[in-house]
Amino acid sequence: MLSEQMLRIGAENLNTHIEIEKEEEYLKSLINPLQVWISSASAPACYNLIPLLASGEVFGMATEISIHLLDSNHYKEILQGIVMEAQDLAFPLLRSVSVHTELDDAFLQADVVILLDDILLQHEIPSLEDCIRQVTEQCKVYGSLMDKNANSTVKVIVSGKTFVNLRALMIMTFALSIDPQNIIAMAMFLESAAKAMLARKLNMHSAGIKDVIVWGNISGRSYIDLSKAKVYRYDSAIWGPPSFSRHLLDMIYDGNWVRSEFASVLSLLSSREHHCLGISPAHVIATVLRYWYQDSPPGEIVSMGILSEGQFCTPEGIFFSMPVRFQDGGWEVITETEINEETQETLKYLTHDLIQEKKVALGEISEMCPYKETAFIDFDMLALLEEENAPPDDLETLSSGLLQPKAPEGEKVQTTADETEAPPNGLLQSEILEEEKVQVPIDDAETSSEGLNQSETSLSMAENKNP
């Protein structure tokens, strides 16, 4: 009798358990997971990005996600391998991972779009202008599909190492239903790399360096500004609570290192990114998304390429990297950031290529024109370092081609007996491109930008010194 009763109770418990599971599955089906689309999903950055997105740290521990991997049919086997590995991880918040190789259904119901695309520049592309037109055609396709298929509140992150600012602008141009504030270009890779290099110089952790600002063209001519940078938890004779900070420039005494090694390494970041395994790009993308959904740390400056509305006297209608903060599910420019006249002149110079690229992309001009401001001269990035009186011969340019004196059109800059004449422009600027390692010379260094020229980076720190 007892055994029959136990069997009956066991059967009732089993039925109750099945009913509870069915109810949970039904309730789960009512919850719409966040739809995350990743283009060029065969890229190494995507492989490293998926675990970060699915862990719950980015969107919150109560938000499920579905990840859609978009790439050409040529990479279908790679994408299927990524799907199998993602499923093996068994993340509780990862509802599904799917592969897409057809463009018609791309970005369907997308809540987040991460564009990892880089234009692979081939031998048959004869000029920078043709590269820009190729970028524009790709963004026209993507923008139209987002406009048609994605949710109206979709958030778009444009990453990569070629034409990042231009691609963000063209996506905005062809995706008219998307709020421009929901489209950003990734500048944090440069920011993080600068912090890491400074941390190695100071023999400290890079997490202790804050408020490094990246201005301008993320994958072209950019301007690393250390004037607001702070150092926290630096092991020295002066110590304080975790909130205690010191100005970074007060901690660096090797001016030659900042002028030469620091600047030159940053100027080659595009080439270095080509050789990396995608860990750093994946990390910064996940960090920005976390800030976007959960706010950035209070008081901390984040560099981001956003649509300019005239802030810091930059022209409206271009994507320009500048300091922002994330809060309440959005971002805002930190307009209270003070800049001096020399920095303002630098920003004016940095906008030139972006304006020219925009005009070529929209068909307003057929060829890019060089920057013709003859008054633009070299800046001493360490002019604010106390009593740093470097002679004029020591003031090297900060990266190849950037912040060089400009001569009127048709005239040559005169060199002194102590100066060696620069090699032809075509030999000054080139870039090792994707797998083919093709070296592409540019006829006019003035007109080179984003994808073809090196990421020319300079450091702000101040007013030009006269001997």
C-alpha beads as a LAMMPS data file, in Angstrom:
LAMMPS data file: protein, C-alpha beads

467 atoms
466 bonds

1 atom types
1 bond types

-500.0 500.0 xlo xhi
-500.0 500.0 ylo yhi
-500.0 500.0 zlo zhi

Masses

1 110.0

Atoms # bond

1 1 1 0.000 0.000 0.000
2 1 1 2.817 2.336 0.906
3 1 1 4.676 1.636 -2.324
4 1 1 1.546 2.314 -4.423
5 1 1 1.030 5.590 -2.599
6 1 1 4.661 6.594 -3.174
7 1 1 4.388 5.742 -6.859
8 1 1 1.261 7.869 -7.119
9 1 1 2.926 10.779 -5.334
10 1 1 5.987 10.377 -7.579
11 1 1 3.814 10.488 -10.689
12 1 1 2.040 13.608 -9.421
13 1 1 5.388 15.281 -8.698
14 1 1 6.616 14.428 -12.189
15 1 1 3.488 15.888 -13.792
16 1 1 3.816 19.030 -11.658
17 1 1 7.466 19.384 -12.664
18 1 1 6.579 19.030 -16.361
19 1 1 3.830 21.622 -16.032
20 1 1 6.188 24.060 -14.296
21 1 1 8.790 23.591 -17.054
22 1 1 6.154 24.216 -19.727
23 1 1 5.041 27.365 -17.933
24 1 1 8.628 28.601 -17.677
25 1 1 9.178 27.934 -21.371
26 1 1 5.991 29.834 -22.199
27 1 1 7.002 32.810 -20.041
28 1 1 10.458 32.703 -21.592
29 1 1 8.939 32.838 -25.058
30 1 1 7.166 36.072 -24.102
31 1 1 10.516 37.735 -23.361
32 1 1 12.080 39.142 -26.513
33 1 1 15.853 38.759 -26.403
34 1 1 18.079 41.619 -27.533
35 1 1 18.900 41.111 -31.218
36 1 1 22.638 41.709 -31.799
37 1 1 23.972 41.677 -35.377
38 1 1 27.697 41.495 -36.154
39 1 1 28.898 42.084 -39.717
40 1 1 32.166 40.599 -41.050
41 1 1 31.659 38.013 -38.319
42 1 1 34.585 35.896 -39.526
43 1 1 36.951 38.580 -38.179
44 1 1 38.999 37.648 -35.086
45 1 1 37.359 40.452 -33.096
46 1 1 33.968 38.727 -33.400
47 1 1 35.346 35.435 -32.034
48 1 1 36.581 37.280 -28.932
49 1 1 33.502 39.481 -28.665
50 1 1 30.807 36.798 -28.351
51 1 1 31.773 35.568 -24.837
52 1 1 31.891 39.166 -23.600
53 1 1 28.413 39.934 -24.936
54 1 1 26.888 36.685 -23.651
55 1 1 28.350 36.905 -20.138
56 1 1 25.750 39.410 -18.945
57 1 1 28.271 42.092 -18.026
58 1 1 27.518 44.221 -21.090
59 1 1 23.708 44.368 -21.253
60 1 1 22.934 43.308 -17.687
61 1 1 22.331 39.999 -15.961
62 1 1 18.599 40.096 -16.701
63 1 1 18.878 40.603 -20.483
64 1 1 18.939 37.662 -22.881
65 1 1 20.502 38.121 -26.285
66 1 1 20.373 36.497 -29.709
67 1 1 23.501 36.928 -31.804
68 1 1 23.360 37.014 -35.612
69 1 1 26.601 36.502 -37.526
70 1 1 26.649 38.150 -40.967
71 1 1 29.312 37.499 -43.570
72 1 1 29.716 36.279 -47.140
73 1 1 29.019 32.679 -48.105
74 1 1 32.756 32.155 -48.508
75 1 1 33.123 32.185 -44.699
76 1 1 30.087 30.046 -43.901
77 1 1 32.105 27.154 -42.467
78 1 1 34.007 29.511 -40.170
79 1 1 30.744 31.027 -38.937
80 1 1 29.258 27.587 -38.279
81 1 1 32.327 26.697 -36.226
82 1 1 31.853 29.877 -34.163
83 1 1 28.199 28.962 -33.580
84 1 1 29.128 25.480 -32.308
85 1 1 31.714 26.888 -29.894
86 1 1 29.299 29.547 -28.631
87 1 1 26.670 26.885 -27.981
88 1 1 29.230 24.746 -26.142
89 1 1 29.811 27.610 -23.697
90 1 1 26.162 27.288 -22.547
91 1 1 25.754 30.887 -21.411
92 1 1 22.382 31.214 -19.614
93 1 1 21.674 34.580 -21.270
94 1 1 22.586 33.496 -24.814
95 1 1 19.243 32.522 -26.385
96 1 1 20.603 31.683 -29.832
97 1 1 23.440 32.179 -32.321
98 1 1 22.670 32.099 -36.049
99 1 1 24.548 32.425 -39.342
100 1 1 23.453 34.747 -42.171
101 1 1 25.064 34.911 -45.607
102 1 1 22.225 36.580 -47.547
103 1 1 21.906 40.349 -47.412
104 1 1 18.136 40.494 -47.937
105 1 1 17.388 39.580 -44.315
106 1 1 20.360 41.364 -42.779
107 1 1 19.763 43.371 -39.580
108 1 1 16.220 42.039 -39.213
109 1 1 14.712 43.446 -35.979
110 1 1 18.199 44.488 -34.904
111 1 1 18.611 46.248 -31.555
112 1 1 22.402 46.475 -31.802
113 1 1 24.547 46.436 -34.955
114 1 1 28.324 46.065 -34.733
115 1 1 30.110 46.739 -38.036
116 1 1 33.551 45.126 -38.149
117 1 1 33.926 45.636 -41.908
118 1 1 37.154 46.947 -43.351
119 1 1 37.518 47.727 -47.017
120 1 1 40.153 45.386 -48.470
121 1 1 42.102 47.628 -50.806
122 1 1 43.169 45.743 -53.917
123 1 1 45.700 46.344 -56.696
124 1 1 43.057 47.461 -59.159
125 1 1 41.906 50.402 -57.011
126 1 1 43.840 53.296 -58.568
127 1 1 43.220 56.147 -56.124
128 1 1 42.090 57.208 -52.686
129 1 1 38.938 58.678 -54.187
130 1 1 37.980 55.289 -55.668
131 1 1 38.456 53.711 -52.242
132 1 1 36.092 56.289 -50.757
133 1 1 33.502 55.522 -53.429
134 1 1 33.814 51.804 -52.667
135 1 1 33.239 52.515 -48.963
136 1 1 30.210 54.626 -49.854
137 1 1 28.655 51.838 -51.943
138 1 1 29.007 49.319 -49.136
139 1 1 27.551 51.736 -46.565
140 1 1 24.674 52.519 -48.938
141 1 1 23.731 48.824 -48.950
142 1 1 24.078 48.475 -45.172
143 1 1 22.295 51.739 -44.446
144 1 1 19.342 50.864 -46.660
145 1 1 19.007 47.444 -45.033
146 1 1 19.110 48.943 -41.529
147 1 1 16.536 51.506 -42.568
148 1 1 14.284 48.710 -43.825
149 1 1 14.838 45.859 -41.335
150 1 1 16.247 47.163 -38.046
151 1 1 14.298 48.556 -35.111
152 1 1 13.997 52.335 -35.112
153 1 1 15.956 52.510 -31.829
154 1 1 18.854 50.387 -33.098
155 1 1 22.317 51.285 -31.803
156 1 1 25.112 51.126 -34.410
157 1 1 28.819 50.825 -33.606
158 1 1 31.290 51.317 -36.467
159 1 1 34.685 49.746 -35.801
160 1 1 37.743 48.795 -37.846
161 1 1 40.892 50.483 -39.081
162 1 1 39.863 52.029 -42.405
163 1 1 37.545 54.993 -43.011
164 1 1 35.850 54.645 -39.610
165 1 1 34.533 58.225 -39.481
166 1 1 33.393 58.174 -43.105
167 1 1 31.614 54.830 -42.737
168 1 1 29.661 56.087 -39.731
169 1 1 28.669 59.210 -41.691
170 1 1 27.536 57.213 -44.726
171 1 1 25.504 54.787 -42.586
172 1 1 23.734 57.815 -41.105
173 1 1 23.213 59.268 -44.595
174 1 1 21.511 56.152 -45.997
175 1 1 19.692 55.002 -42.843
176 1 1 17.379 57.990 -42.490
177 1 1 15.105 56.399 -39.886
178 1 1 17.941 55.915 -37.380
179 1 1 18.635 58.658 -34.858
180 1 1 22.154 60.041 -35.572
181 1 1 22.826 59.869 -31.827
182 1 1 22.525 56.091 -32.113
183 1 1 25.472 55.835 -34.528
184 1 1 28.999 56.080 -33.135
185 1 1 32.526 55.432 -34.423
186 1 1 34.968 53.582 -32.182
187 1 1 37.909 55.666 -30.969
188 1 1 38.564 53.788 -27.732
189 1 1 41.083 51.462 -29.392
190 1 1 43.446 54.410 -29.875
191 1 1 42.657 55.720 -26.408
192 1 1 43.350 52.357 -24.754
193 1 1 46.577 51.860 -26.699
194 1 1 47.839 55.291 -25.622
195 1 1 46.992 54.553 -21.974
196 1 1 48.771 51.196 -22.126
197 1 1 51.929 52.722 -23.573
198 1 1 51.954 55.510 -20.973
199 1 1 51.399 52.942 -18.210
200 1 1 54.384 50.905 -19.369
201 1 1 56.516 54.037 -19.290
202 1 1 55.386 54.812 -15.734
203 1 1 55.616 51.141 -14.661
204 1 1 51.991 51.041 -13.511
205 1 1 48.633 49.483 -14.473
206 1 1 46.931 51.108 -17.451
207 1 1 43.594 51.146 -15.572
208 1 1 45.060 53.914 -13.427
209 1 1 45.366 56.331 -16.376
210 1 1 42.223 58.302 -17.168
211 1 1 40.966 61.112 -19.408
212 1 1 43.211 60.677 -22.456
213 1 1 41.339 62.351 -25.328
214 1 1 41.405 61.327 -28.990
215 1 1 40.427 64.141 -31.357
216 1 1 39.666 63.963 -35.059
217 1 1 39.920 61.244 -37.661
218 1 1 40.060 57.885 -35.863
219 1 1 41.705 55.924 -38.676
220 1 1 43.496 58.896 -40.221
221 1 1 44.949 62.072 -38.760
222 1 1 44.136 62.109 -35.069
223 1 1 45.346 64.093 -32.096
224 1 1 46.133 62.457 -28.743
225 1 1 45.495 65.043 -26.040
226 1 1 47.204 64.491 -22.679
227 1 1 46.397 67.890 -21.207
228 1 1 43.511 66.501 -19.109
229 1 1 45.041 63.073 -18.438
230 1 1 45.264 61.949 -14.800
231 1 1 47.098 59.176 -12.980
232 1 1 45.486 57.221 -10.121
233 1 1 47.095 54.763 -7.688
234 1 1 50.629 55.610 -8.805
235 1 1 53.245 54.106 -6.497
236 1 1 55.407 57.037 -5.467
237 1 1 56.388 59.109 -2.426
238 1 1 53.013 60.882 -2.644
239 1 1 50.105 58.563 -1.884
240 1 1 46.405 59.095 -1.290
241 1 1 42.967 57.463 -1.295
242 1 1 41.639 55.771 -4.486
243 1 1 40.108 59.081 -5.629
244 1 1 43.465 60.897 -5.385
245 1 1 44.959 61.728 -8.802
246 1 1 47.901 63.595 -10.268
247 1 1 48.351 65.171 -13.687
248 1 1 50.020 62.719 -16.026
249 1 1 52.353 65.336 -17.479
250 1 1 53.772 65.970 -14.014
251 1 1 54.841 62.321 -13.881
252 1 1 56.634 62.074 -17.246
253 1 1 60.040 63.707 -17.431
254 1 1 61.320 62.127 -20.646
255 1 1 60.248 64.652 -23.264
256 1 1 62.218 62.982 -26.042
257 1 1 60.342 59.714 -25.467
258 1 1 56.968 61.449 -25.776
259 1 1 58.027 63.306 -28.901
260 1 1 59.544 60.320 -30.642
261 1 1 58.748 56.768 -29.526
262 1 1 55.278 57.431 -28.097
263 1 1 54.151 59.413 -31.137
264 1 1 55.663 57.069 -33.720
265 1 1 54.217 53.907 -32.172
266 1 1 50.747 55.420 -32.040
267 1 1 51.058 56.504 -35.658
268 1 1 51.504 52.845 -36.638
269 1 1 48.476 51.571 -34.733
270 1 1 46.574 50.695 -37.895
271 1 1 49.309 48.317 -38.962
272 1 1 49.537 46.846 -35.485
273 1 1 45.789 46.300 -35.344
274 1 1 46.065 44.278 -38.535
275 1 1 48.389 41.837 -36.785
276 1 1 46.458 41.576 -33.502
277 1 1 44.171 38.660 -32.650
278 1 1 41.111 40.790 -32.009
279 1 1 41.222 40.769 -28.193
280 1 1 41.675 44.527 -27.816
281 1 1 39.037 45.577 -30.409
282 1 1 36.557 43.128 -28.852
283 1 1 37.223 44.471 -25.376
284 1 1 36.737 48.124 -26.310
285 1 1 33.517 47.361 -28.239
286 1 1 32.120 45.503 -25.221
287 1 1 33.213 48.338 -22.926
288 1 1 31.482 50.995 -25.014
289 1 1 28.290 48.931 -25.194
290 1 1 28.381 48.474 -21.415
291 1 1 28.752 52.223 -20.963
292 1 1 25.897 52.817 -23.412
293 1 1 23.524 50.524 -21.513
294 1 1 24.812 50.994 -17.948
295 1 1 26.531 54.445 -17.986
296 1 1 30.239 55.282 -18.000
297 1 1 32.076 55.843 -14.689
298 1 1 31.145 59.235 -13.161
299 1 1 33.533 62.009 -14.137
300 1 1 35.471 59.888 -16.641
301 1 1 36.120 61.070 -20.197
302 1 1 35.481 58.654 -23.091
303 1 1 36.657 59.401 -26.648
304 1 1 34.072 58.642 -29.329
305 1 1 33.480 59.529 -32.974
306 1 1 30.103 61.254 -33.115
307 1 1 28.207 63.537 -35.490
308 1 1 29.487 67.057 -34.959
309 1 1 26.961 69.784 -34.237
310 1 1 29.582 72.518 -34.072
311 1 1 31.110 71.609 -30.714
312 1 1 34.642 72.959 -30.223
313 1 1 34.163 74.979 -33.449
314 1 1 34.278 71.813 -35.589
315 1 1 32.178 71.901 -38.791
316 1 1 28.700 70.424 -38.564
317 1 1 27.831 67.302 -40.504
318 1 1 31.015 65.233 -40.095
319 1 1 31.871 62.451 -37.653
320 1 1 34.646 63.707 -35.388
321 1 1 36.205 62.073 -32.338
322 1 1 35.761 64.142 -29.179
323 1 1 35.245 63.668 -25.415
324 1 1 31.850 62.308 -24.314
325 1 1 30.172 60.726 -21.301
326 1 1 27.503 58.003 -21.307
327 1 1 24.460 58.268 -19.062
328 1 1 20.762 57.324 -19.035
329 1 1 21.055 55.129 -22.130
330 1 1 22.649 57.846 -24.266
331 1 1 25.737 60.025 -24.476
332 1 1 26.559 63.709 -24.373
333 1 1 29.592 65.731 -25.413
334 1 1 31.653 67.117 -22.548
335 1 1 31.494 70.653 -23.899
336 1 1 33.043 72.104 -20.749
337 1 1 36.402 70.655 -21.823
338 1 1 38.726 73.626 -22.257
339 1 1 41.069 73.782 -25.240
340 1 1 43.674 76.413 -26.066
341 1 1 44.191 78.267 -29.342
342 1 1 46.891 75.878 -30.542
343 1 1 44.623 72.870 -30.020
344 1 1 41.805 74.712 -31.771
345 1 1 44.045 75.284 -34.787
346 1 1 44.945 71.604 -34.764
347 1 1 41.275 70.600 -34.774
348 1 1 40.716 72.871 -37.755
349 1 1 43.477 71.036 -39.588
350 1 1 42.113 67.603 -38.626
351 1 1 38.657 68.376 -40.031
352 1 1 40.011 69.037 -43.515
353 1 1 40.363 65.406 -44.640
354 1 1 36.967 64.492 -43.192
355 1 1 35.252 67.280 -45.116
356 1 1 37.051 66.284 -48.312
357 1 1 36.113 62.627 -47.894
358 1 1 32.482 63.564 -47.352
359 1 1 32.429 65.658 -50.522
360 1 1 33.986 62.860 -52.588
361 1 1 31.552 60.302 -51.149
362 1 1 28.538 62.494 -51.969
363 1 1 29.856 63.286 -55.465
364 1 1 30.352 66.997 -54.774
365 1 1 34.011 66.853 -55.857
366 1 1 35.966 64.293 -57.854
367 1 1 39.360 64.728 -56.191
368 1 1 40.490 65.633 -52.693
369 1 1 42.286 68.935 -52.252
370 1 1 45.270 69.461 -49.930
371 1 1 45.172 71.571 -46.797
372 1 1 46.479 75.014 -47.796
373 1 1 46.746 76.872 -44.485
374 1 1 50.308 78.224 -44.589
375 1 1 50.144 79.508 -41.034
376 1 1 49.863 75.982 -39.634
377 1 1 53.221 75.135 -38.086
378 1 1 54.710 72.514 -35.802
379 1 1 53.467 72.274 -32.238
380 1 1 55.602 71.387 -29.239
381 1 1 53.400 68.842 -27.513
382 1 1 55.293 69.275 -24.260
383 1 1 55.121 73.045 -24.073
384 1 1 53.242 72.835 -20.790
385 1 1 55.902 70.734 -19.122
386 1 1 57.627 73.007 -16.680
387 1 1 60.869 74.554 -17.905
388 1 1 61.073 72.251 -20.943
389 1 1 63.166 74.463 -23.269
390 1 1 63.948 72.253 -26.239
391 1 1 65.852 74.000 -29.076
392 1 1 64.065 74.279 -32.422
393 1 1 66.240 71.555 -33.972
394 1 1 64.871 69.134 -31.355
395 1 1 61.230 69.695 -32.184
396 1 1 60.590 66.746 -34.414
397 1 1 57.293 66.224 -36.138
398 1 1 55.048 63.994 -34.116
399 1 1 54.272 61.487 -36.842
400 1 1 54.947 61.139 -40.521
401 1 1 53.403 64.038 -42.371
402 1 1 51.265 65.489 -39.553
403 1 1 51.688 69.058 -38.344
404 1 1 54.236 69.877 -41.007
405 1 1 54.686 73.510 -42.133
406 1 1 52.708 74.178 -45.270
407 1 1 54.039 76.153 -48.218
408 1 1 51.810 78.036 -50.644
409 1 1 50.786 76.014 -53.641
410 1 1 53.568 75.845 -56.195
411 1 1 56.316 76.715 -53.675
412 1 1 58.670 74.442 -51.803
413 1 1 59.556 74.659 -48.117
414 1 1 63.168 75.805 -47.878
415 1 1 65.522 73.553 -45.939
416 1 1 68.563 74.691 -43.998
417 1 1 72.018 73.216 -44.246
418 1 1 71.396 71.182 -41.098
419 1 1 68.202 69.668 -42.435
420 1 1 68.061 66.694 -44.728
421 1 1 65.668 66.982 -47.581
422 1 1 62.624 64.753 -47.231
423 1 1 62.138 61.919 -49.714
424 1 1 59.373 62.228 -52.300
425 1 1 55.846 62.196 -50.917
426 1 1 55.086 58.934 -52.634
427 1 1 57.688 57.237 -50.416
428 1 1 56.577 58.903 -47.194
429 1 1 53.138 57.427 -46.818
430 1 1 52.114 53.862 -47.386
431 1 1 50.318 51.115 -45.594
432 1 1 50.614 47.391 -45.486
433 1 1 47.174 46.215 -46.471
434 1 1 45.396 43.050 -45.363
435 1 1 46.648 39.623 -46.379
436 1 1 48.367 40.649 -49.597
437 1 1 50.722 43.008 -47.681
438 1 1 50.478 45.378 -50.653
439 1 1 52.363 48.650 -50.295
440 1 1 50.246 51.403 -51.808
441 1 1 52.078 54.695 -52.449
442 1 1 50.148 57.931 -52.349
443 1 1 51.103 60.628 -54.803
444 1 1 50.181 63.488 -52.524
445 1 1 50.768 63.170 -48.801
446 1 1 48.416 66.076 -48.208
447 1 1 45.465 64.162 -49.589
448 1 1 46.106 60.824 -47.970
449 1 1 43.701 59.816 -45.225
450 1 1 42.114 57.114 -43.169
451 1 1 42.486 53.776 -44.948
452 1 1 45.574 54.512 -47.049
453 1 1 47.719 56.730 -44.865
454 1 1 49.111 55.751 -41.541
455 1 1 47.077 56.676 -38.507
456 1 1 48.950 59.901 -37.966
457 1 1 48.719 60.790 -34.351
458 1 1 49.965 63.827 -32.544
459 1 1 49.865 64.896 -28.950
460 1 1 48.318 68.081 -27.662
461 1 1 50.077 69.675 -24.822
462 1 1 50.223 73.102 -25.730
463 1 1 51.447 76.310 -27.093
464 1 1 54.221 76.452 -29.646
465 1 1 57.540 77.574 -28.165
466 1 1 59.788 80.138 -29.752
467 1 1 63.528 79.821 -29.041

Bonds

1 1 1 2
2 1 2 3
3 1 3 4
4 1 4 5
5 1 5 6
6 1 6 7
7 1 7 8
8 1 8 9
9 1 9 10
10 1 10 11
11 1 11 12
12 1 12 13
13 1 13 14
14 1 14 15
15 1 15 16
16 1 16 17
17 1 17 18
18 1 18 19
19 1 19 20
20 1 20 21
21 1 21 22
22 1 22 23
23 1 23 24
24 1 24 25
25 1 25 26
26 1 26 27
27 1 27 28
28 1 28 29
29 1 29 30
30 1 30 31
31 1 31 32
32 1 32 33
33 1 33 34
34 1 34 35
35 1 35 36
36 1 36 37
37 1 37 38
38 1 38 39
39 1 39 40
40 1 40 41
41 1 41 42
42 1 42 43
43 1 43 44
44 1 44 45
45 1 45 46
46 1 46 47
47 1 47 48
48 1 48 49
49 1 49 50
50 1 50 51
51 1 51 52
52 1 52 53
53 1 53 54
54 1 54 55
55 1 55 56
56 1 56 57
57 1 57 58
58 1 58 59
59 1 59 60
60 1 60 61
61 1 61 62
62 1 62 63
63 1 63 64
64 1 64 65
65 1 65 66
66 1 66 67
67 1 67 68
68 1 68 69
69 1 69 70
70 1 70 71
71 1 71 72
72 1 72 73
73 1 73 74
74 1 74 75
75 1 75 76
76 1 76 77
77 1 77 78
78 1 78 79
79 1 79 80
80 1 80 81
81 1 81 82
82 1 82 83
83 1 83 84
84 1 84 85
85 1 85 86
86 1 86 87
87 1 87 88
88 1 88 89
89 1 89 90
90 1 90 91
91 1 91 92
92 1 92 93
93 1 93 94
94 1 94 95
95 1 95 96
96 1 96 97
97 1 97 98
98 1 98 99
99 1 99 100
100 1 100 101
101 1 101 102
102 1 102 103
103 1 103 104
104 1 104 105
105 1 105 106
106 1 106 107
107 1 107 108
108 1 108 109
109 1 109 110
110 1 110 111
111 1 111 112
112 1 112 113
113 1 113 114
114 1 114 115
115 1 115 116
116 1 116 117
117 1 117 118
118 1 118 119
119 1 119 120
120 1 120 121
121 1 121 122
122 1 122 123
123 1 123 124
124 1 124 125
125 1 125 126
126 1 126 127
127 1 127 128
128 1 128 129
129 1 129 130
130 1 130 131
131 1 131 132
132 1 132 133
133 1 133 134
134 1 134 135
135 1 135 136
136 1 136 137
137 1 137 138
138 1 138 139
139 1 139 140
140 1 140 141
141 1 141 142
142 1 142 143
143 1 143 144
144 1 144 145
145 1 145 146
146 1 146 147
147 1 147 148
148 1 148 149
149 1 149 150
150 1 150 151
151 1 151 152
152 1 152 153
153 1 153 154
154 1 154 155
155 1 155 156
156 1 156 157
157 1 157 158
158 1 158 159
159 1 159 160
160 1 160 161
161 1 161 162
162 1 162 163
163 1 163 164
164 1 164 165
165 1 165 166
166 1 166 167
167 1 167 168
168 1 168 169
169 1 169 170
170 1 170 171
171 1 171 172
172 1 172 173
173 1 173 174
174 1 174 175
175 1 175 176
176 1 176 177
177 1 177 178
178 1 178 179
179 1 179 180
180 1 180 181
181 1 181 182
182 1 182 183
183 1 183 184
184 1 184 185
185 1 185 186
186 1 186 187
187 1 187 188
188 1 188 189
189 1 189 190
190 1 190 191
191 1 191 192
192 1 192 193
193 1 193 194
194 1 194 195
195 1 195 196
196 1 196 197
197 1 197 198
198 1 198 199
199 1 199 200
200 1 200 201
201 1 201 202
202 1 202 203
203 1 203 204
204 1 204 205
205 1 205 206
206 1 206 207
207 1 207 208
208 1 208 209
209 1 209 210
210 1 210 211
211 1 211 212
212 1 212 213
213 1 213 214
214 1 214 215
215 1 215 216
216 1 216 217
217 1 217 218
218 1 218 219
219 1 219 220
220 1 220 221
221 1 221 222
222 1 222 223
223 1 223 224
224 1 224 225
225 1 225 226
226 1 226 227
227 1 227 228
228 1 228 229
229 1 229 230
230 1 230 231
231 1 231 232
232 1 232 233
233 1 233 234
234 1 234 235
235 1 235 236
236 1 236 237
237 1 237 238
238 1 238 239
239 1 239 240
240 1 240 241
241 1 241 242
242 1 242 243
243 1 243 244
244 1 244 245
245 1 245 246
246 1 246 247
247 1 247 248
248 1 248 249
249 1 249 250
250 1 250 251
251 1 251 252
252 1 252 253
253 1 253 254
254 1 254 255
255 1 255 256
256 1 256 257
257 1 257 258
258 1 258 259
259 1 259 260
260 1 260 261
261 1 261 262
262 1 262 263
263 1 263 264
264 1 264 265
265 1 265 266
266 1 266 267
267 1 267 268
268 1 268 269
269 1 269 270
270 1 270 271
271 1 271 272
272 1 272 273
273 1 273 274
274 1 274 275
275 1 275 276
276 1 276 277
277 1 277 278
278 1 278 279
279 1 279 280
280 1 280 281
281 1 281 282
282 1 282 283
283 1 283 284
284 1 284 285
285 1 285 286
286 1 286 287
287 1 287 288
288 1 288 289
289 1 289 290
290 1 290 291
291 1 291 292
292 1 292 293
293 1 293 294
294 1 294 295
295 1 295 296
296 1 296 297
297 1 297 298
298 1 298 299
299 1 299 300
300 1 300 301
301 1 301 302
302 1 302 303
303 1 303 304
304 1 304 305
305 1 305 306
306 1 306 307
307 1 307 308
308 1 308 309
309 1 309 310
310 1 310 311
311 1 311 312
312 1 312 313
313 1 313 314
314 1 314 315
315 1 315 316
316 1 316 317
317 1 317 318
318 1 318 319
319 1 319 320
320 1 320 321
321 1 321 322
322 1 322 323
323 1 323 324
324 1 324 325
325 1 325 326
326 1 326 327
327 1 327 328
328 1 328 329
329 1 329 330
330 1 330 331
331 1 331 332
332 1 332 333
333 1 333 334
334 1 334 335
335 1 335 336
336 1 336 337
337 1 337 338
338 1 338 339
339 1 339 340
340 1 340 341
341 1 341 342
342 1 342 343
343 1 343 344
344 1 344 345
345 1 345 346
346 1 346 347
347 1 347 348
348 1 348 349
349 1 349 350
350 1 350 351
351 1 351 352
352 1 352 353
353 1 353 354
354 1 354 355
355 1 355 356
356 1 356 357
357 1 357 358
358 1 358 359
359 1 359 360
360 1 360 361
361 1 361 362
362 1 362 363
363 1 363 364
364 1 364 365
365 1 365 366
366 1 366 367
367 1 367 368
368 1 368 369
369 1 369 370
370 1 370 371
371 1 371 372
372 1 372 373
373 1 373 374
374 1 374 375
375 1 375 376
376 1 376 377
377 1 377 378
378 1 378 379
379 1 379 380
380 1 380 381
381 1 381 382
382 1 382 383
383 1 383 384
384 1 384 385
385 1 385 386
386 1 386 387
387 1 387 388
388 1 388 389
389 1 389 390
390 1 390 391
391 1 391 392
392 1 392 393
393 1 393 394
394 1 394 395
395 1 395 396
396 1 396 397
397 1 397 398
398 1 398 399
399 1 399 400
400 1 400 401
401 1 401 402
402 1 402 403
403 1 403 404
404 1 404 405
405 1 405 406
406 1 406 407
407 1 407 408
408 1 408 409
409 1 409 410
410 1 410 411
411 1 411 412
412 1 412 413
413 1 413 414
414 1 414 415
415 1 415 416
416 1 416 417
417 1 417 418
418 1 418 419
419 1 419 420
420 1 420 421
421 1 421 422
422 1 422 423
423 1 423 424
424 1 424 425
425 1 425 426
426 1 426 427
427 1 427 428
428 1 428 429
429 1 429 430
430 1 430 431
431 1 431 432
432 1 432 433
433 1 433 434
434 1 434 435
435 1 435 436
436 1 436 437
437 1 437 438
438 1 438 439
439 1 439 440
440 1 440 441
441 1 441 442
442 1 442 443
443 1 443 444
444 1 444 445
445 1 445 446
446 1 446 447
447 1 447 448
448 1 448 449
449 1 449 450
450 1 450 451
451 1 451 452
452 1 452 453
453 1 453 454
454 1 454 455
455 1 455 456
456 1 456 457
457 1 457 458
458 1 458 459
459 1 459 460
460 1 460 461
461 1 461 462
462 1 462 463
463 1 463 464
464 1 464 465
465 1 465 466
466 1 466 467
